[in-house]
Amino acid sequence: MWETRAVELRVRLPRPVAAEVEEVQRRDPDLLSRLVMYAVTRRTIYDQLSAGEAGSTPAETDES
């Protein structure tokens, strides 16, 4: 697995959503950490794939 370190995030959420997040954090403190890691990992993969597509050229379909 990866070496990890703690970071502190502060986000502004609508009150009902914030209440749900607090409840989830109370029930399963590690869940939010896993969700953030999942989301950041997906975003990183998307960014890398998008950058790769932007730099590539379309394949030649007619070789004659």
N, C-alpha and C positions, 0 to 999 in steps of 0.2 A: 504494500500500500504506500501511500505518500506520507512524507513528513508534514505535519500540520502545525498551525499556530492559531491562537485565538485572535479574533478581531471583534471590535464592537461596532455594530451598525445601528443607526438611528433612522427610522423611517416614519413618515407621516401617513397615517391610514385613516379612512373613515371610521368613526367610533364603533359601529357594529363589527367591522372587520378586525379592528384592533382588539375588541373583546374576544373574538374567536381565536385570534393569534395568542392572546394571553392564556386562554383556556387550553389550547394545544400545548403551549410551552409548559403549563403546569402539569398536564398529563404525561407528556413525553418530551422532556427537555432536549433530547438529541434529534428529534424529528425536524425541527426548524433548521438545524445545522445541516442535516442531510438534504433537505429541500433546497437550501441556498447553494450547496455544493453541486447538486444536480443541475440547477438552473444555470449557474455560472459555467459549468462544464459544457452544457448544451450550447450556450451562447458562444463559447470559445470555439467549439467545433464548427458551428455555423459560420462564424467570422472567418475561420481558416479556409473552409470550403468555398465561401463566397470570394475571398481574395484569390484563391486558386483559379476559380472560373473566370474572374475578371482578367487575369493575366494569360489565359490560354487562348488559342486560336481554334476556330472550328476545324474539324477533321475534313480532309478532302474526301468527297464521296465518289468522284469520278476520276479514276486513275489513268484514263486514256488521253 
